[in-house]
């Protein structure tokens, strides 16, 4: 496959020439894009994150203790 590079792309390839030949640099960049795409696809929306936090909050309790009780216990 032949690719025509823009001036900016050529500048970047020269800047990263210490990493290897252009083909290797392009491959590394594409691998990074693929990994980012997977990570972005797994991100939660704000609403889903809030719902999960609230659900966790319902299941956890201090067993009748207050935060002040815990702080005082820690001071002992």
mmCIF file of the N, C-alpha and C atoms, coordinates in Angstrom:
data_MODEL
# 
_entry.id   MODEL 
# 
loop_
_atom_site.group_PDB 
_atom_site.id 
_atom_site.type_symbol 
_atom_site.label_atom_id 
_atom_site.label_alt_id 
_atom_site.label_comp_id 
_atom_site.label_asym_id 
_atom_site.label_entity_id 
_atom_site.label_seq_id 
_atom_site.pdbx_PDB_ins_code 
_atom_site.Cartn_x 
_atom_site.Cartn_y 
_atom_site.Cartn_z 
_atom_site.occupancy 
_atom_site.B_iso_or_equiv 
_atom_site.pdbx_formal_charge 
_atom_site.auth_seq_id 
_atom_site.auth_comp_id 
_atom_site.auth_asym_id 
_atom_site.auth_atom_id 
_atom_site.pdbx_PDB_model_num 
ATOM 1   N N  . UNK A 1 1  ? 0.845   -1.163 0.000  1.00 0.00 ? 1  UNK A N  1 
ATOM 2   C CA . UNK A 1 1  ? 0.000   0.000  0.000  1.00 0.00 ? 1  UNK A CA 1 
ATOM 3   C C  . UNK A 1 1  ? 0.895   1.231  0.000  1.00 0.00 ? 1  UNK A C  1 
ATOM 4   N N  . UNK A 1 2  ? 0.602   2.162  -0.848 1.00 0.00 ? 2  UNK A N  1 
ATOM 5   C CA . UNK A 1 2  ? 1.336   3.415  -0.892 1.00 0.00 ? 2  UNK A CA 1 
ATOM 6   C C  . UNK A 1 2  ? 0.530   4.492  -0.197 1.00 0.00 ? 2  UNK A C  1 
ATOM 7   N N  . UNK A 1 3  ? 1.236   5.326  0.544  1.00 0.00 ? 3  UNK A N  1 
ATOM 8   C CA . UNK A 1 3  ? 0.594   6.398  1.275  1.00 0.00 ? 3  UNK A CA 1 
ATOM 9   C C  . UNK A 1 3  ? 1.357   7.685  0.979  1.00 0.00 ? 3  UNK A C  1 
ATOM 10  N N  . UNK A 1 4  ? 0.629   8.741  0.675  1.00 0.00 ? 4  UNK A N  1 
ATOM 11  C CA . UNK A 1 4  ? 1.243   10.052 0.482  1.00 0.00 ? 4  UNK A CA 1 
ATOM 12  C C  . UNK A 1 4  ? 1.122   10.820 1.781  1.00 0.00 ? 4  UNK A C  1 
ATOM 13  N N  . UNK A 1 5  ? 2.260   11.250 2.300  1.00 0.00 ? 5  UNK A N  1 
ATOM 14  C CA . UNK A 1 5  ? 2.267   11.930 3.589  1.00 0.00 ? 5  UNK A CA 1 
ATOM 15  C C  . UNK A 1 5  ? 2.141   13.436 3.423  1.00 0.00 ? 5  UNK A C  1 
ATOM 16  N N  . UNK A 1 6  ? 1.491   14.051 4.383  1.00 0.00 ? 6  UNK A N  1 
ATOM 17  C CA . UNK A 1 6  ? 1.439   15.502 4.436  1.00 0.00 ? 6  UNK A CA 1 
ATOM 18  C C  . UNK A 1 6  ? 2.776   16.006 4.966  1.00 0.00 ? 6  UNK A C  1 
ATOM 19  N N  . UNK A 1 7  ? 2.999   17.292 4.859  1.00 0.00 ? 7  UNK A N  1 
ATOM 20  C CA . UNK A 1 7  ? 4.246   17.861 5.397  1.00 0.00 ? 7  UNK A CA 1 
ATOM 21  C C  . UNK A 1 7  ? 4.362   17.591 6.889  1.00 0.00 ? 7  UNK A C  1 
ATOM 22  N N  . UNK A 1 8  ? 3.252   17.757 7.581  1.00 0.00 ? 8  UNK A N  1 
ATOM 23  C CA . UNK A 1 8  ? 3.262   17.531 9.034  1.00 0.00 ? 8  UNK A CA 1 
ATOM 24  C C  . UNK A 1 8  ? 3.608   16.082 9.365  1.00 0.00 ? 8  UNK A C  1 
ATOM 25  N N  . UNK A 1 9  ? 3.057   15.153 8.614  1.00 0.00 ? 9  UNK A N  1 
ATOM 26  C CA . UNK A 1 9  ? 3.353   13.738 8.850  1.00 0.00 ? 9  UNK A CA 1 
ATOM 27  C C  . UNK A 1 9  ? 4.837   13.452 8.603  1.00 0.00 ? 9  UNK A C  1 
ATOM 28  N N  . UNK A 1 10 ? 5.400   14.057 7.562  1.00 0.00 ? 10 UNK A N  1 
ATOM 29  C CA . UNK A 1 10 ? 6.828   13.879 7.294  1.00 0.00 ? 10 UNK A CA 1 
ATOM 30  C C  . UNK A 1 10 ? 7.670   14.446 8.429  1.00 0.00 ? 10 UNK A C  1 
ATOM 31  N N  . UNK A 1 11 ? 7.280   15.610 8.938  1.00 0.00 ? 11 UNK A N  1 
ATOM 32  C CA . UNK A 1 11 ? 7.996   16.213 10.069 1.00 0.00 ? 11 UNK A CA 1 
ATOM 33  C C  . UNK A 1 11 ? 7.960   15.293 11.284 1.00 0.00 ? 11 UNK A C  1 
ATOM 34  N N  . UNK A 1 12 ? 6.789   14.747 11.546 1.00 0.00 ? 12 UNK A N  1 
ATOM 35  C CA . UNK A 1 12 ? 6.653   13.851 12.699 1.00 0.00 ? 12 UNK A CA 1 
ATOM 36  C C  . UNK A 1 12 ? 7.480   12.588 12.528 1.00 0.00 ? 12 UNK A C  1 
ATOM 37  N N  . UNK A 1 13 ? 7.506   12.042 11.328 1.00 0.00 ? 13 UNK A N  1 
ATOM 38  C CA . UNK A 1 13 ? 8.320   10.853 11.089 1.00 0.00 ? 13 UNK A CA 1 
ATOM 39  C C  . UNK A 1 13 ? 9.798   11.147 11.312 1.00 0.00 ? 13 UNK A C  1 
ATOM 40  N N  . UNK A 1 14 ? 10.241  12.321 10.873 1.00 0.00 ? 14 UNK A N  1 
ATOM 41  C CA . UNK A 1 14 ? 11.640  12.704 11.111 1.00 0.00 ? 14 UNK A CA 1 
ATOM 42  C C  . UNK A 1 14 ? 11.893  12.880 12.604 1.00 0.00 ? 14 UNK A C  1 
ATOM 43  N N  . UNK A 1 15 ? 10.939  13.469 13.294 1.00 0.00 ? 15 UNK A N  1 
ATOM 44  C CA . UNK A 1 15 ? 11.076  13.704 14.734 1.00 0.00 ? 15 UNK A CA 1 
ATOM 45  C C  . UNK A 1 15 ? 11.195  12.389 15.505 1.00 0.00 ? 15 UNK A C  1 
ATOM 46  N N  . UNK A 1 16 ? 10.475  11.376 15.049 1.00 0.00 ? 16 UNK A N  1 
ATOM 47  C CA . UNK A 1 16 ? 10.487  10.084 15.745 1.00 0.00 ? 16 UNK A CA 1 
ATOM 48  C C  . UNK A 1 16 ? 11.374  9.048  15.059 1.00 0.00 ? 16 UNK A C  1 
ATOM 49  N N  . UNK A 1 17 ? 12.266  9.501  14.206 1.00 0.00 ? 17 UNK A N  1 
ATOM 50  C CA . UNK A 1 17 ? 13.137  8.586  13.460 1.00 0.00 ? 17 UNK A CA 1 
ATOM 51  C C  . UNK A 1 17 ? 13.984  7.710  14.379 1.00 0.00 ? 17 UNK A C  1 
ATOM 52  N N  . UNK A 1 18 ? 14.264  8.196  15.590 1.00 0.00 ? 18 UNK A N  1 
ATOM 53  C CA . UNK A 1 18 ? 15.068  7.402  16.530 1.00 0.00 ? 18 UNK A CA 1 
ATOM 54  C C  . UNK A 1 18 ? 14.349  6.124  16.973 1.00 0.00 ? 18 UNK A C  1 
ATOM 55  N N  . UNK A 1 19 ? 13.050  6.047  16.722 1.00 0.00 ? 19 UNK A N  1 
ATOM 56  C CA . UNK A 1 19 ? 12.278  4.859  17.120 1.00 0.00 ? 19 UNK A CA 1 
ATOM 57  C C  . UNK A 1 19 ? 12.368  3.725  16.102 1.00 0.00 ? 19 UNK A C  1 
ATOM 58  N N  . UNK A 1 20 ? 12.848  4.036  14.922 1.00 0.00 ? 20 UNK A N  1 
ATOM 59  C CA . UNK A 1 20 ? 12.963  2.996  13.907 1.00 0.00 ? 20 UNK A CA 1 
ATOM 60  C C  . UNK A 1 20 ? 12.581  3.517  12.536 1.00 0.00 ? 20 UNK A C  1 
ATOM 61  N N  . UNK A 1 21 ? 12.475  2.605  11.577 1.00 0.00 ? 21 UNK A N  1 
ATOM 62  C CA . UNK A 1 21 ? 12.103  2.998  10.216 1.00 0.00 ? 21 UNK A CA 1 
ATOM 63  C C  . UNK A 1 21 ? 10.650  3.493  10.171 1.00 0.00 ? 21 UNK A C  1 
ATOM 64  N N  . UNK A 1 22 ? 10.311  4.281  9.155  1.00 0.00 ? 22 UNK A N  1 
ATOM 65  C CA . UNK A 1 22 ? 8.960   4.841  9.059  1.00 0.00 ? 22 UNK A CA 1 
ATOM 66  C C  . UNK A 1 22 ? 7.851   3.789  9.167  1.00 0.00 ? 22 UNK A C  1 
ATOM 67  N N  . UNK A 1 23 ? 8.063   2.632  8.555  1.00 0.00 ? 23 UNK A N  1 
ATOM 68  C CA . UNK A 1 23 ? 7.041   1.586  8.605  1.00 0.00 ? 23 UNK A CA 1 
ATOM 69  C C  . UNK A 1 23 ? 6.754   1.157  10.038 1.00 0.00 ? 23 UNK A C  1 
ATOM 70  N N  . UNK A 1 24 ? 7.829   1.042  10.826 1.00 0.00 ? 24 UNK A N  1 
ATOM 71  C CA . UNK A 1 24 ? 7.677   0.622  12.221 1.00 0.00 ? 24 UNK A CA 1 
ATOM 72  C C  . UNK A 1 24 ? 6.978   1.707  13.039 1.00 0.00 ? 24 UNK A C  1 
ATOM 73  N N  . UNK A 1 25 ? 7.309   2.958  12.780 1.00 0.00 ? 25 UNK A N  1 
ATOM 74  C CA . UNK A 1 25 ? 6.684   4.070  13.499 1.00 0.00 ? 25 UNK A CA 1 
ATOM 75  C C  . UNK A 1 25 ? 5.188   4.121  13.194 1.00 0.00 ? 25 UNK A C  1 
ATOM 76  N N  . UNK A 1 26 ? 4.841   3.966  11.926 1.00 0.00 ? 26 UNK A N  1 
ATOM 77  C CA . UNK A 1 26 ? 3.432   3.970  11.540 1.00 0.00 ? 26 UNK A CA 1 
ATOM 78  C C  . UNK A 1 26 ? 2.699   2.807  12.198 1.00 0.00 ? 26 UNK A C  1 
ATOM 79  N N  . UNK A 1 27 ? 3.324   1.646  12.232 1.00 0.00 ? 27 UNK A N  1 
ATOM 80  C CA . UNK A 1 27 ? 2.700   0.485  12.860 1.00 0.00 ? 27 UNK A CA 1 
ATOM 81  C C  . UNK A 1 27 ? 2.465   0.728  14.355 1.00 0.00 ? 27 UNK A C  1 
ATOM 82  N N  . UNK A 1 28 ? 3.460   1.321  15.036 1.00 0.00 ? 28 UNK A N  1 
ATOM 83  C CA . UNK A 1 28 ? 3.292   1.625  16.463 1.00 0.00 ? 28 UNK A CA 1 
ATOM 84  C C  . UNK A 1 28 ? 2.135   2.608  16.673 1.00 0.00 ? 28 UNK A C  1 
ATOM 85  N N  . UNK A 1 29 ? 2.053   3.603  15.800 1.00 0.00 ? 29 UNK A N  1 
ATOM 86  C CA . UNK A 1 29 ? 0.976   4.589  15.915 1.00 0.00 ? 29 UNK A CA 1 
ATOM 87  C C  . UNK A 1 29 ? -0.386  3.941  15.711 1.00 0.00 ? 29 UNK A C  1 
ATOM 88  N N  . UNK A 1 30 ? -0.473  3.048  14.749 1.00 0.00 ? 30 UNK A N  1 
ATOM 89  C CA . UNK A 1 30 ? -1.744  2.365  14.491 1.00 0.00 ? 30 UNK A CA 1 
ATOM 90  C C  . UNK A 1 30 ? -2.120  1.437  15.637 1.00 0.00 ? 30 UNK A C  1 
ATOM 91  N N  . UNK A 1 31 ? -1.141  0.774  16.222 1.00 0.00 ? 31 UNK A N  1 
ATOM 92  C CA . UNK A 1 31 ? -1.403  -0.086 17.387 1.00 0.00 ? 31 UNK A CA 1 
ATOM 93  C C  . UNK A 1 31 ? -1.953  0.753  18.539 1.00 0.00 ? 31 UNK A C  1 
ATOM 94  N N  . UNK A 1 32 ? -1.361  1.936  18.725 1.00 0.00 ? 32 UNK A N  1 
ATOM 95  C CA . UNK A 1 32 ? -1.820  2.828  19.792 1.00 0.00 ? 32 UNK A CA 1 
ATOM 96  C C  . UNK A 1 32 ? -3.254  3.276  19.538 1.00 0.00 ? 32 UNK A C  1 
ATOM 97  N N  . UNK A 1 33 ? -3.569  3.616  18.298 1.00 0.00 ? 33 UNK A N  1 
ATOM 98  C CA . UNK A 1 33 ? -4.938  4.013  17.953 1.00 0.00 ? 33 UNK A CA 1 
ATOM 99  C C  . UNK A 1 33 ? -5.927  2.886  18.216 1.00 0.00 ? 33 UNK A C  1 
ATOM 100 N N  . UNK A 1 34 ? -5.535  1.665  17.859 1.00 0.00 ? 34 UNK A N  1 
ATOM 101 C CA . UNK A 1 34 ? -6.412  0.512  18.074 1.00 0.00 ? 34 UNK A CA 1 
ATOM 102 C C  . UNK A 1 34 ? -6.654  0.298  19.571 1.00 0.00 ? 34 UNK A C  1 
ATOM 103 N N  . UNK A 1 35 ? -5.608  0.428  20.377 1.00 0.00 ? 35 UNK A N  1 
ATOM 104 C CA . UNK A 1 35 ? -5.756  0.258  21.820 1.00 0.00 ? 35 UNK A CA 1 
ATOM 105 C C  . UNK A 1 35 ? -6.629  1.358  22.406 1.00 0.00 ? 35 UNK A C  1 
ATOM 106 N N  . UNK A 1 36 ? -6.441  2.594  21.941 1.00 0.00 ? 36 UNK A N  1 
ATOM 107 C CA . UNK A 1 36 ? -7.259  3.708  22.427 1.00 0.00 ? 36 UNK A CA 1 
ATOM 108 C C  . UNK A 1 36 ? -8.721  3.506  22.067 1.00 0.00 ? 36 UNK A C  1 
ATOM 109 N N  . UNK A 1 37 ? -8.976  2.985  20.892 1.00 0.00 ? 37 UNK A N  1 
ATOM 110 C CA . UNK A 1 37 ? -10.361 2.762  20.458 1.00 0.00 ? 37 UNK A CA 1 
ATOM 111 C C  . UNK A 1 37 ? -11.046 1.761  21.385 1.00 0.00 ? 37 UNK A C  1 
ATOM 112 N N  . UNK A 1 38 ? -10.332 0.705  21.762 1.00 0.00 ? 38 UNK A N  1 
ATOM 113 C CA . UNK A 1 38 ? -10.903 -0.282 22.680 1.00 0.00 ? 38 UNK A CA 1 
ATOM 114 C C  . UNK A 1 38 ? -11.172 0.339  24.040 1.00 0.00 ? 38 UNK A C  1 
ATOM 115 N N  . UNK A 1 39 ? -10.220 1.144  24.513 1.00 0.00 ? 39 UNK A N  1 
ATOM 116 C CA . UNK A 1 39 ? -10.364 1.763  25.831 1.00 0.00 ? 39 UNK A CA 1 
ATOM 117 C C  . UNK A 1 39 ? -11.517 2.762  25.828 1.00 0.00 ? 39 UNK A C  1 
ATOM 118 N N  . UNK A 1 40 ? -11.646 3.544  24.775 1.00 0.00 ? 40 UNK A N  1 
ATOM 119 C CA . UNK A 1 40 ? -12.725 4.530  24.673 1.00 0.00 ? 40 UNK A CA 1 
ATOM 120 C C  . UNK A 1 40 ? -14.075 3.828  24.614 1.00 0.00 ? 40 UNK A C  1 
ATOM 121 N N  . UNK A 1 41 ? -14.141 2.708  23.908 1.00 0.00 ? 41 UNK A N  1 
ATOM 122 C CA . UNK A 1 41 ? -15.393 1.972  23.790 1.00 0.00 ? 41 UNK A CA 1 
ATOM 123 C C  . UNK A 1 41 ? -15.879 1.431  25.115 1.00 0.00 ? 41 UNK A C  1 
ATOM 124 N N  . UNK A 1 42 ? -14.955 1.246  26.067 1.00 0.00 ? 42 UNK A N  1 
ATOM 125 C CA . UNK A 1 42 ? -15.320 0.693  27.360 1.00 0.00 ? 42 UNK A CA 1 
ATOM 126 C C  . UNK A 1 42 ? -15.646 1.769  28.396 1.00 0.00 ? 42 UNK A C  1 
ATOM 127 N N  . UNK A 1 43 ? -15.486 3.032  28.038 1.00 0.00 ? 43 UNK A N  1 
ATOM 128 C CA . UNK A 1 43 ? -15.773 4.108  28.980 1.00 0.00 ? 43 UNK A CA 1 
ATOM 129 C C  . UNK A 1 43 ? -17.260 4.166  29.302 1.00 0.00 ? 43 UNK A C  1 
ATOM 130 N N  . UNK A 1 44 ? -17.522 4.535  30.520 1.00 0.00 ? 44 UNK A N  1 
ATOM 131 C CA . UNK A 1 44 ? -18.902 4.661  30.973 1.00 0.00 ? 44 UNK A CA 1 
ATOM 132 C C  . UNK A 1 44 ? -19.405 6.066  30.722 1.00 0.00 ? 44 UNK A C  1 
ATOM 133 N N  . UNK A 1 45 ? -20.669 6.163  30.490 1.00 0.00 ? 45 UNK A N  1 
ATOM 134 C CA . UNK A 1 45 ? -21.266 7.492  30.440 1.00 0.00 ? 45 UNK A CA 1 
ATOM 135 C C  . UNK A 1 45 ? -21.372 7.990  31.872 1.00 0.00 ? 45 UNK A C  1 
ATOM 136 N N  . UNK A 1 46 ? -21.512 9.278  32.041 1.00 0.00 ? 46 UNK A N  1 
ATOM 137 C CA . UNK A 1 46 ? -21.606 9.852  33.384 1.00 0.00 ? 46 UNK A CA 1 
ATOM 138 C C  . UNK A 1 46 ? -22.806 9.288  34.127 1.00 0.00 ? 46 UNK A C  1 
ATOM 139 N N  . UNK A 1 47 ? -23.917 9.143  33.430 1.00 0.00 ? 47 UNK A N  1 
ATOM 140 C CA . UNK A 1 47 ? -25.130 8.638  34.070 1.00 0.00 ? 47 UNK A CA 1 
ATOM 141 C C  . UNK A 1 47 ? -24.932 7.214  34.575 1.00 0.00 ? 47 UNK A C  1 
ATOM 142 N N  . UNK A 1 48 ? -24.306 6.353  33.783 1.00 0.00 ? 48 UNK A N  1 
ATOM 143 C CA . UNK A 1 48 ? -24.071 4.967  34.198 1.00 0.00 ? 48 UNK A CA 1 
ATOM 144 C C  . UNK A 1 48 ? -23.131 4.943  35.393 1.00 0.00 ? 48 UNK A C  1 
ATOM 145 N N  . UNK A 1 49 ? -22.110 5.795  35.388 1.00 0.00 ? 49 UNK A N  1 
ATOM 146 C CA . UNK A 1 49 ? -21.171 5.844  36.511 1.00 0.00 ? 49 UNK A CA 1 
ATOM 147 C C  . UNK A 1 49 ? -21.879 6.262  37.793 1.00 0.00 ? 49 UNK A C  1 
ATOM 148 N N  . UNK A 1 50 ? -22.725 7.259  37.705 1.00 0.00 ? 50 UNK A N  1 
ATOM 149 C CA . UNK A 1 50 ? -23.473 7.719  38.880 1.00 0.00 ? 50 UNK A CA 1 
ATOM 150 C C  . UNK A 1 50 ? -24.375 6.601  39.397 1.00 0.00 ? 50 UNK A C  1 
ATOM 151 N N  . UNK A 1 51 ? -25.060 5.915  38.508 1.00 0.00 ? 51 UNK A N  1 
ATOM 152 C CA . UNK A 1 51 ? -25.934 4.820  38.922 1.00 0.00 ? 51 UNK A CA 1 
ATOM 153 C C  . UNK A 1 51 ? -25.154 3.720  39.632 1.00 0.00 ? 51 UNK A C  1 
ATOM 154 N N  . UNK A 1 52 ? -23.963 3.410  39.131 1.00 0.00 ? 52 UNK A N  1 
ATOM 155 C CA . UNK A 1 52 ? -23.147 2.372  39.777 1.00 0.00 ? 52 UNK A CA 1 
ATOM 156 C C  . UNK A 1 52 ? -22.696 2.810  41.161 1.00 0.00 ? 52 UNK A C  1 
ATOM 157 N N  . UNK A 1 53 ? -22.298 4.070  41.284 1.00 0.00 ? 53 UNK A N  1 
ATOM 158 C CA . UNK A 1 53 ? -21.863 4.576  42.587 1.00 0.00 ? 53 UNK A CA 1 
ATOM 159 C C  . UNK A 1 53 ? -23.013 4.523  43.582 1.00 0.00 ? 53 UNK A C  1 
ATOM 160 N N  . UNK A 1 54 ? -24.195 4.953  43.169 1.00 0.00 ? 54 UNK A N  1 
ATOM 161 C CA . UNK A 1 54 ? -25.349 4.919  44.063 1.00 0.00 ? 54 UNK A CA 1 
ATOM 162 C C  . UNK A 1 54 ? -25.717 3.491  44.451 1.00 0.00 ? 54 UNK A C  1 
ATOM 163 N N  . UNK A 1 55 ? -25.588 2.557  43.530 1.00 0.00 ? 55 UNK A N  1 
ATOM 164 C CA . UNK A 1 55 ? -25.882 1.160  43.837 1.00 0.00 ? 55 UNK A CA 1 
ATOM 165 C C  . UNK A 1 55 ? -24.887 0.615  44.851 1.00 0.00 ? 55 UNK A C  1 
ATOM 166 N N  . UNK A 1 56 ? -23.624 0.950  44.706 1.00 0.00 ? 56 UNK A N  1 
ATOM 167 C CA . UNK A 1 56 ? -22.622 0.506  45.680 1.00 0.00 ? 56 UNK A CA 1 
ATOM 168 C C  . UNK A 1 56 ? -22.889 1.113  47.051 1.00 0.00 ? 56 UNK A C  1 
ATOM 169 N N  . UNK A 1 57 ? -23.320 2.345  47.064 1.00 0.00 ? 57 UNK A N  1 
ATOM 170 C CA . UNK A 1 57 ? -23.598 3.044  48.304 1.00 0.00 ? 57 UNK A CA 1 
ATOM 171 C C  . UNK A 1 57 ? -24.711 2.359  49.088 1.00 0.00 ? 57 UNK A C  1 
ATOM 172 N N  . UNK A 1 58 ? -25.706 1.848  48.400 1.00 0.00 ? 58 UNK A N  1 
ATOM 173 C CA . UNK A 1 58 ? -26.834 1.195  49.070 1.00 0.00 ? 58 UNK A CA 1 
ATOM 174 C C  . UNK A 1 58 ? -26.411 -0.074 49.795 1.00 0.00 ? 58 UNK A C  1 
ATOM 175 N N  . UNK A 1 59 ? -25.448 -0.791 49.247 1.00 0.00 ? 59 UNK A N  1 
ATOM 176 C CA . UNK A 1 59 ? -25.045 -2.067 49.838 1.00 0.00 ? 59 UNK A CA 1 
ATOM 177 C C  . UNK A 1 59 ? -24.050 -1.918 50.968 1.00 0.00 ? 59 UNK A C  1 
ATOM 178 N N  . UNK A 1 60 ? -23.419 -0.756 51.089 1.00 0.00 ? 60 UNK A N  1 
ATOM 179 C CA . UNK A 1 60 ? -22.400 -0.546 52.108 1.00 0.00 ? 60 UNK A CA 1 
ATOM 180 C C  . UNK A 1 60 ? -22.939 0.305  53.236 1.00 0.00 ? 60 UNK A C  1 
ATOM 181 N N  . UNK A 1 61 ? -22.620 -0.092 54.447 1.00 0.00 ? 61 UNK A N  1 
ATOM 182 C CA . UNK A 1 61 ? -23.034 0.701  55.601 1.00 0.00 ? 61 UNK A CA 1 
ATOM 183 C C  . UNK A 1 61 ? -21.931 0.660  56.646 1.00 0.00 ? 61 UNK A C  1 
ATOM 184 N N  . UNK A 1 62 ? -22.068 1.526  57.614 1.00 0.00 ? 62 UNK A N  1 
ATOM 185 C CA . UNK A 1 62 ? -21.101 1.571  58.703 1.00 0.00 ? 62 UNK A CA 1 
ATOM 186 C C  . UNK A 1 62 ? -21.594 0.778  59.906 1.00 0.00 ? 62 UNK A C  1 
ATOM 187 N N  . UNK A 1 63 ? -22.639 0.003  59.715 1.00 0.00 ? 63 UNK A N  1 
ATOM 188 C CA . UNK A 1 63 ? -23.162 -0.824 60.787 1.00 0.00 ? 63 UNK A CA 1 
ATOM 189 C C  . UNK A 1 63 ? -23.688 -0.014 61.960 1.00 0.00 ? 63 UNK A C  1 
ATOM 190 N N  . UNK A 1 64 ? -24.300 1.133  61.684 1.00 0.00 ? 64 UNK A N  1 
ATOM 191 C CA . UNK A 1 64 ? -24.863 1.956  62.746 1.00 0.00 ? 64 UNK A CA 1 
ATOM 192 C C  . UNK A 1 64 ? -23.891 2.966  63.318 1.00 0.00 ? 64 UNK A C  1 
ATOM 193 N N  . UNK A 1 65 ? -22.628 2.908  62.940 1.00 0.00 ? 65 UNK A N  1 
ATOM 194 C CA . UNK A 1 65 ? -21.645 3.876  63.421 1.00 0.00 ? 65 UNK A CA 1 
ATOM 195 C C  . UNK A 1 65 ? -21.706 5.143  62.580 1.00 0.00 ? 65 UNK A C  1 
ATOM 196 N N  . UNK A 1 66 ? -21.281 6.231  63.198 1.00 0.00 ? 66 UNK A N  1 
ATOM 197 C CA . UNK A 1 66 ? -21.198 7.478  62.438 1.00 0.00 ? 66 UNK A CA 1 
ATOM 198 C C  . UNK A 1 66 ? -19.738 7.694  62.023 1.00 0.00 ? 66 UNK A C  1 
ATOM 199 N N  . UNK A 1 67 ? -19.534 8.642  61.163 1.00 0.00 ? 67 UNK A N  1 
ATOM 200 C CA . UNK A 1 67 ? -18.174 8.980  60.752 1.00 0.00 ? 67 UNK A CA 1 
ATOM 201 C C  . UNK A 1 67 ? -17.376 9.459  61.961 1.00 0.00 ? 67 UNK A C  1 
ATOM 202 N N  . UNK A 1 68 ? -18.011 10.233 62.834 1.00 0.00 ? 68 UNK A N  1 
ATOM 203 C CA . UNK A 1 68 ? -17.331 10.708 64.039 1.00 0.00 ? 68 UNK A CA 1 
ATOM 204 C C  . UNK A 1 68 ? -16.897 9.545  64.917 1.00 0.00 ? 68 UNK A C  1 
ATOM 205 N N  . UNK A 1 69 ? -17.743 8.507  65.025 1.00 0.00 ? 69 UNK A N  1 
ATOM 206 C CA . UNK A 1 69 ? -17.377 7.323  65.805 1.00 0.00 ? 69 UNK A CA 1 
ATOM 207 C C  . UNK A 1 69 ? -16.117 6.680  65.233 1.00 0.00 ? 69 UNK A C  1 
ATOM 208 N N  . UNK A 1 70 ? -16.056 6.574  63.924 1.00 0.00 ? 70 UNK A N  1 
ATOM 209 C CA . UNK A 1 70 ? -14.885 5.976  63.285 1.00 0.00 ? 70 UNK A CA 1 
ATOM 210 C C  . UNK A 1 70 ? -13.635 6.819  63.492 1.00 0.00 ? 70 UNK A C  1 
ATOM 211 N N  . UNK A 1 71 ? -13.783 8.133  63.407 1.00 0.00 ? 71 UNK A N  1 
ATOM 212 C CA . UNK A 1 71 ? -12.641 9.028  63.626 1.00 0.00 ? 71 UNK A CA 1 
ATOM 213 C C  . UNK A 1 71 ? -12.136 8.876  65.055 1.00 0.00 ? 71 UNK A C  1 
ATOM 214 N N  . UNK A 1 72 ? -13.056 8.863  65.999 1.00 0.00 ? 72 UNK A N  1 
ATOM 215 C CA . UNK A 1 72 ? -12.653 8.718  67.407 1.00 0.00 ? 72 UNK A CA 1 
ATOM 216 C C  . UNK A 1 72 ? -12.014 7.353  67.651 1.00 0.00 ? 72 UNK A C  1 
ATOM 217 N N  . UNK A 1 73 ? -12.497 6.327  66.998 1.00 0.00 ? 73 UNK A N  1 
ATOM 218 C CA . UNK A 1 73 ? -11.912 4.999  67.131 1.00 0.00 ? 73 UNK A CA 1 
ATOM 219 C C  . UNK A 1 73 ? -10.478 4.985  66.612 1.00 0.00 ? 73 UNK A C  1 
ATOM 220 N N  . UNK A 1 74 ? -10.266 5.719  65.536 1.00 0.00 ? 74 UNK A N  1 
ATOM 221 C CA . UNK A 1 74 ? -8.922  5.802  64.968 1.00 0.00 ? 74 UNK A CA 1 
ATOM 222 C C  . UNK A 1 74 ? -7.937  6.541  65.845 1.00 0.00 ? 74 UNK A C  1 
ATOM 223 N N  . UNK A 1 75 ? -8.443  7.395  66.696 1.00 0.00 ? 75 UNK A N  1 
ATOM 224 C CA . UNK A 1 75 ? -7.569  8.158  67.598 1.00 0.00 ? 75 UNK A CA 1 
ATOM 225 C C  . UNK A 1 75 ? -7.091  7.339  68.787 1.00 0.00 ? 75 UNK A C  1 
ATOM 226 N N  . UNK A 1 76 ? -7.758  6.244  69.076 1.00 0.00 ? 76 UNK A N  1 
ATOM 227 C CA . UNK A 1 76 ? -7.409  5.419  70.244 1.00 0.00 ? 76 UNK A CA 1 
ATOM 228 C C  . UNK A 1 76 ? -6.132  4.664  70.036 1.00 0.00 ? 76 UNK A C  1 
# 
